[in-house]
Every structure is written in structure tokens, then in C-alpha cells.
Amino acid sequence: MPSASGTPHPDADPALRFRKYSTTTRSYTPRHYPDHGLRDPMDERGRAARGFYLSAPWLRRVGAAHAAQQMQQAHLNAVVIDVKDDWGQVLYPTKIPLAQRAHRPLIRDLFALVQTFHQRKIYVIARIVCFKDSHLPYIRPDLAVRVGKSSQRILRAGAAWLDAYAAEVNDYLIDIAREVAQAGVDEIQFDYVRFPKGRAGRIGRWLHRDQRTRLQVITDFLERADRALQLPLSVDLYGITVYLDGDARRLGQSLSAMAPYVEAVSPMMYAKGMAPLFPNDRLTKQIYRWIHCGLWRARDKLPNLVLRPYLQAYKKRVPFFGPSFIDRQVRATYRAGADGFLFWNATMNNQTAYKALRSIGRRQLDRWFGSAPQQYRQPPNLPAAWCERPRRTLAIRQPAWLEPTQTSSKTESSSAASTR
């Protein structure tokens, strides 16, 4: 069926997947934005933010006041709200012409929503899904990642993707961020700020491709966005980036390269994504060591950047899921020196996580995440020697407390520590 914008949804019209499009690109003059520099100080609320991702349909149903109450009862002080979602839909009333063509205003009044959270002392992070987009590529096929020898079909890898090399795509995302900033949000969070992974990343064709590496494309975009914005900027990263050095998977993501242009990083440390590192893909409670190791490495590399990981609040692939699983993720995060944390559960069934956080208590959470994170250097919090070594791949001899994985190819194809 059509989306709210009237554009046919590609999943509802299979013919769109096989339609052939012209490979002619349109001329475009990049926009000129004021240069506000690269420094956007983050206040103490942001540095110590701990909260949940809230989906737009759920938020529309229950309202901001109820959502804020749930956060406060779980001793949390932050929310992440979608303004451009995983399908590419722009979820608030927008004046951007191109965004109006991919418009689904589940958030009727973004300013009022933000004010309701602020009145209850909740820090508001606006999430923008960047290059993964299943609407704009069919509205503007010249901006889509293509596939095939003639590059005439739009790539589908779970979703369609926008061409990160295209200046118009970069400006589209920056325009959305600037418009959302005017509503008073405290921070912009870029998600899917990368190239497609796996086979899709190898077979995709970019009509606007130039001589830059993928990492240079992403960091150029982040620098342009950072200079155009006057509020803190954060990025969600594949969990694999905290274990490996450089852009080992050619996704365009590297902690050290992206750090100059953001105030916070959120590695996605989802346990379910680490299952291929365990025998028979079956997670054990050693998963907490992996979470601690990855975040410790990130903290050690970037001691001055806000480290605020995404943690898993849903059951998938975790046979021991329960309040203890939530509790031990938070404790591993604290021991690794993180400044705060965010929980992800797209189903919004978060009662298990809320229960665990209430049990930890506000006083303990404030103590753990309310001061400079120097505890990671204390002897009880240091990781094993295997964790500290520089590395370019996880297809190596595993630590002594794990059996070797079944095959290196399996790890190579599935070892990204988190997927959404």
C-alpha cells in the first residue's frame, strides 16, 4: 500500500525492485552552510545520558508525558526519538521539499514533544537514519545505490540505500538535522552512517562515486554536518568497530577517524550479533567479557569522547535473558569506562529492562555514570591481555575462555558485533 506520503512502498510493490532506471545523474550545486566550527560542547546531562530508544508509533500512542514517566521510574534521563526512520520516512512536519515526498508525520508537533520531555528533565536525542532508505531511492533513483552490470536496478539489501558519494544526499541529511535542531532537541544522532555490509557492499554500484575511500566519504559527510550544526553530534557504530582497528570491513566506519567530528559515539554492543563468536552460535555468559573488552578498547582509544553504547533489551538469541542480563550489561559498561548507555528494543516491550534498572537504583547509577570515567584503568577493571592487542580481524585465535569458532569464514561473514 502507499506510504503516508503517497509513494508506493517497495515492499508492497515487488515490481519496483526489478524496474530499470536511467543512470543519468542530475547536476547539483552543494549548499553553502554557515561554518560553526567543529566544537559543540555537550553539557553534563548529555555526558551522563542513560536512556532508551523510543519508536515513533509507540510514542504517538502513549504520549511524551507517559514515556518520560517510564524513564524516570527506571532512573533514566534520556530518550532517543526517530525523526527519519529505518525506512527513510521523515516523521515530523517538515518544510524541506524533498523530505515532504517521504513524509509520514507520526510526530505532530516536534517542538511540543521536546518541551514535554524537557519539562521532566529528560535529555532528547533525535535519531536520523542516514544512508539506509527505502523511500527516497524510488523518488529520486539517481540518488540510489544501484546493482547489476548496467547499474539500472536499485540495490535491495534488506532495504534500499542512498548514494553516500552524492553531495545532494549529504545536504538532504544535513537539512533535516538543521530543521530538527530548531525544535530544541539536545543532540543529533546519525545512524546507518555507513555503506552496506557484506555482499551488498561488494556488488553495489554508486553513480556518484569518486576517488575517495569509503571512510573518507563518511568522515567528509560528518565534518560537513558538524560544521553546519550548532549542537552536539553523535553516531551509532557497528560493534565490530570497537574490536578492530581502522575500517576493517570497508563500511566507512572507524572510531579514531570519526572522532574529530562528533561529541559522542554509540557502539551497538548487542549480544545477539556476537553469537557467531561462540561455539555453535550459542551465547554463554562470557558475553559480558566481550562487551567489557570492546568498550574498554573504545575508552582507551578515545579518552575524551563521550562513550555511550547501545545495549540489548530484547531476548533474541540470549537463552539466559532476564533482569540479570540487563544488570550485567550495565555493570560491564561501567567497568569499561563508558559515560552512559542506551537500550534498544524495537518492540518497545521493555518491562524486563525497567525492572532491572529499578533494582540497580538511582543512587548506584548516578555514582557509576555521573563522574569522569577513570575507573576503567583500575586493576579490577582491566581486560585480559588478548583484548588489548591491536587487531584488524576477529578471525584469530580466540581467548582461552572460549573454544575456537567453527570456521574463520563464518566469523568473517557474521562477526559484526551488532545489527539492527
ZAMARGU-4260 file (C-alpha; in steps of 0.2 Angstrom, whole numbers, plus 5000, padded with zeros to 4 digits):
<rodrens>
0) 5000/5000/5000 | 5006/5018/4998 | 5015/5026/5012 | 5009/5042/5021 | 5017/5052/5008
5) 5008/5044/4994 | 5024/5035/4987 | 5022/5016/4984 | 5031/5006/4997 | 5044/4995/4988
10) 5039/4980/4999 | 5021/4982/4994 | 5026/4983/4975 | 5038/4970/4970 | 5039/4977/4953
15) 5049/4992/4960 | 5063/4980/4964 | 5066/4974/4946 | 5062/4991/4937 | 5076/4998/4927
20) 5080/5016/4929 | 5091/5028/4919 | 5109/5030/4925 | 5109/5049/4921 | 5113/5060/4936
25) 5107/5077/4939 | 5118/5092/4941 | 5118/5099/4959 | 5127/5113/4967 | 5131/5109/4985
30) 5123/5121/4998 | 5133/5134/5007 | 5130/5132/5026 | 5137/5144/5039 | 5153/5137/5047
35) 5150/5135/5065 | 5166/5125/5068 | 5169/5108/5075 | 5167/5111/5094 | 5149/5109/5101
40) 5151/5106/5120 | 5140/5093/5127 | 5133/5098/5145 | 5133/5086/5160 | 5116/5079/5155
45) 5122/5073/5139 | 5138/5066/5145 | 5129/5056/5158 | 5114/5051/5147 | 5106/5034/5150
50) 5090/5030/5142 | 5080/5021/5129 | 5076/5021/5110 | 5058/5025/5108 | 5049/5021/5092
55) 5038/5034/5084 | 5022/5024/5083 | 5024/5019/5101 | 5027/5037/5106 | 5012/5043/5097
60) 5001/5030/5105 | 5007/5033/5123 | 5012/5052/5123 | 5028/5060/5129 | 5022/5063/5147
65) 5019/5044/5149 | 5036/5040/5141 | 5045/5052/5152 | 5037/5045/5167 | 5043/5027/5162
70) 5061/5034/5160 | 5060/5042/5177 | 5054/5027/5186 | 5068/5017/5179 | 5080/5030/5184
75) 5084/5036/5167 | 5087/5053/5160 | 5087/5052/5141 | 5077/5046/5126 | 5081/5043/5108
80) 5067/5048/5096 | 5066/5044/5077 | 5064/5059/5066 | 5070/5050/5050 | 5067/5031/5052
85) 5074/5015/5046 | 5063/5016/5030 | 5068/5034/5026 | 5052/5041/5032 | 5053/5059/5039
90) 5042/5058/5054 | 5038/5076/5059 | 5030/5091/5049 | 5044/5096/5038 | 5047/5111/5026
95) 5061/5103/5016 | 5053/5099/4998 | 5062/5083/4996 | 5058/5077/5013 | 5040/5081/5010
100) 5039/5067/4997 | 5045/5054/5010 | 5034/5061/5024 | 5024/5052/5037 | 5021/5064/5052
105) 5019/5052/5066 | 5026/5066/5077 | 5013/5080/5075 | 5022/5094/5084 | 5041/5090/5087
110) 5043/5106/5097 | 5029/5102/5109 | 5036/5084/5111 | 5053/5090/5115 | 5047/5103/5128
115) 5037/5090/5137 | 5052/5079/5139 | 5062/5095/5144 | 5049/5099/5157 | 5053/5082/5165
120) 5072/5084/5164 | 5074/5072/5150 | 5088/5074/5138 | 5082/5072/5120 | 5092/5064/5106
125) 5085/5065/5088 | 5090/5050/5078 | 5092/5051/5059 | 5094/5036/5049 | 5106/5041/5035
130) 5110/5031/5020 | 5098/5016/5023 | 5082/5022/5015 | 5068/5014/5006 | 5059/5029/5000
135) 5070/5042/4993 | 5079/5030/4981 | 5062/5027/4972 | 5058/5045/4972 | 5075/5050/4966
140) 5083/5035/4958 | 5098/5045/4953 | 5102/5046/4971 | 5101/5027/4974 | 5114/5014/4976
145) 5112/5003/4960 | 5116/4985/4956 | 5119/4975/4940 | 5131/4976/4925 | 5121/4991/4918
150) 5118/4999/4936 | 5100/5001/4931 | 5092/4992/4946 | 5091/4999/4963 | 5101/4989/4976
155) 5090/4980/4989 | 5099/4974/5005 | 5085/4972/5017 | 5082/4990/5012 | 5087/5002/4998
160) 5102/5013/5001 | 5106/5031/4996 | 5122/5035/4987 | 5134/5042/5001 | 5145/5050/4987
165) 5131/5061/4981 | 5133/5079/4988 | 5114/5081/4987 | 5111/5066/4998 | 5123/5073/5011
170) 5114/5090/5010 | 5097/5082/5012 | 5103/5074/5028 | 5111/5090/5035 | 5095/5100/5030
175) 5084/5088/5041 | 5097/5089/5055 | 5096/5108/5055 | 5077/5109/5054 | 5076/5096/5069
180) 5089/5107/5079 | 5077/5121/5078 | 5064/5111/5088 | 5075/5112/5103 | 5082/5094/5103
185) 5098/5092/5113 | 5108/5081/5101 | 5108/5074/5084 | 5112/5056/5082 | 5116/5049/5065
190) 5113/5030/5062 | 5117/5019/5047 | 5131/5032/5043 | 5140/5019/5033 | 5140/5009/5017
195) 5130/4992/5015 | 5138/4977/5023 | 5143/4960/5016 | 5139/4956/4998 | 5128/4971/4996
200) 5143/4982/4999 | 5153/4972/4986 | 5141/4972/4972 | 5133/4989/4974 | 5136/5002/4961
205) 5137/5021/4966 | 5133/5033/4951 | 5142/5047/4960 | 5157/5038/4965 | 5174/5047/4965
210) 5192/5044/4971 | 5189/5044/4989 | 5189/5029/5000 | 5173/5024/5009 | 5180/5030/5026
215) 5184/5047/5018 | 5166/5049/5011 | 5159/5046/5028 | 5171/5057/5038 | 5169/5071/5024
220) 5150/5070/5027 | 5152/5071/5046 | 5164/5086/5045 | 5152/5095/5034 | 5137/5091/5046
225) 5147/5096/5061 | 5152/5112/5054 | 5134/5116/5049 | 5126/5112/5066 | 5127/5121/5082
230) 5123/5106/5094 | 5131/5090/5099 | 5133/5076/5086 | 5134/5058/5089 | 5135/5042/5079
235) 5129/5024/5080 | 5143/5012/5075 | 5144/4994/5072 | 5150/4985/5087 | 5164/4977/5077
240) 5172/4994/5076 | 5177/4994/5094 | 5187/4977/5092 | 5196/4981/5076 | 5207/4995/5071
245) 5204/5005/5055 | 5190/5002/5043 | 5192/4984/5043 | 5176/4979/5035 | 5175/4994/5022
250) 5159/5001/5029 | 5166/5018/5031 | 5167/5017/5050 | 5182/5019/5061 | 5182/5026/5079
255) 5198/5036/5078 | 5194/5044/5060 | 5176/5049/5065 | 5180/5055/5082 | 5185/5073/5077
260) 5168/5077/5071 | 5157/5070/5084 | 5154/5073/5103 | 5148/5055/5107 | 5149/5038/5100
265) 5137/5024/5102 | 5144/5007/5098 | 5130/4994/5096 | 5135/4981/5108 | 5121/4969/5105
270) 5124/4951/5112 | 5114/4943/5098 | 5126/4950/5085 | 5141/4942/5094 | 5133/4924/5093
275) 5145/4919/5079 | 5160/4921/5090 | 5153/4907/5101 | 5153/4888/5098 | 5138/4883/5088
280) 5132/4901/5088 | 5126/4899/5106 | 5129/4913/5118 | 5136/4910/5135 | 5138/4922/5150
285) 5155/4925/5144 | 5146/4938/5133 | 5149/4951/5146 | 5168/4949/5144 | 5166/4953/5126
290) 5155/4969/5130 | 5168/4974/5143 | 5183/4971/5131 | 5175/4981/5116 | 5170/4996/5126
295) 5187/4996/5136 | 5196/4997/5120 | 5185/5011/5114 | 5188/5021/5130 | 5206/5018/5129
300) 5207/5024/5111 | 5196/5040/5114 | 5198/5045/5132 | 5190/5062/5130 | 5175/5057/5119
305) 5158/5053/5126 | 5156/5034/5126 | 5138/5029/5127 | 5134/5011/5120 | 5118/5004/5114
310) 5114/4988/5124 | 5102/4974/5120 | 5085/4975/5129 | 5076/4961/5119 | 5078/4942/5121
315) 5084/4937/5103 | 5097/4923/5104 | 5100/4926/5123 | 5095/4910/5131 | 5098/4917/5148
320) 5088/4934/5145 | 5081/4942/5161 | 5084/4956/5173 | 5102/4949/5177 | 5106/4950/5158
325) 5102/4969/5159 | 5111/4971/5175 | 5127/4963/5170 | 5127/4973/5153 | 5126/4989/5163
330) 5140/4984/5175 | 5151/4979/5161 | 5148/4996/5153 | 5153/5005/5169 | 5169/4994/5172
335) 5174/4998/5154 | 5173/5017/5157 | 5158/5022/5147 | 5149/5039/5151 | 5132/5032/5150
340) 5121/5019/5140 | 5106/5017/5129 | 5095/5002/5127 | 5087/4996/5111 | 5071/4986/5109
345) 5061/4990/5093 | 5046/4980/5100 | 5045/4993/5115 | 5042/4978/5127 | 5054/4985/5140
350) 5047/4979/5156 | 5062/4967/5160 | 5074/4981/5157 | 5065/4993/5168 | 5064/4980/5182
355) 5082/4978/5182 | 5087/4996/5181 | 5075/5000/5196 | 5084/4986/5206 | 5101/4994/5202
360) 5094/5010/5209 | 5096/5028/5205 | 5110/5031/5218 | 5121/5017/5211 | 5118/5023/5193
365) 5122/5041/5197 | 5138/5035/5205 | 5143/5024/5190 | 5138/5037/5176 | 5139/5054/5184
370) 5158/5057/5185 | 5174/5056/5175 | 5175/5038/5169 | 5193/5034/5176 | 5188/5018/5184
375) 5192/5008/5168 | 5211/5010/5172 | 5209/5002/5189 | 5217/4985/5191 | 5200/4976/5194
380) 5193/4983/5178 | 5207/4980/5166 | 5204/4967/5152 | 5214/4952/5148 | 5229/4954/5138
385) 5221/4946/5122 | 5209/4961/5122 | 5222/4975/5122 | 5231/4969/5107 | 5229/4979/5091
390) 5220/4969/5078 | 5212/4970/5060 | 5202/4955/5061 | 5192/4944/5073 | 5196/4928/5063
395) 5210/4924/5075 | 5214/4913/5090 | 5200/4916/5102 | 5204/4920/5121 | 5207/4905/5132
400) 5190/4905/5140 | 5181/4902/5123 | 5183/4887/5111 | 5189/4892/5093 | 5174/4896/5082
405) 5169/4883/5069 | 5177/4892/5054 | 5185/4908/5050 | 5173/4911/5035 | 5159/4911/5047
410) 5166/4924/5058 | 5171/4934/5043 | 5153/4935/5037 | 5144/4937/5053 | 5156/4944/5066
415) 5149/4962/5066 | 5145/4964/5085 | 5128/4971/5081 | 5115/4973/5068 | 5098/4981/5068
</rodrens>
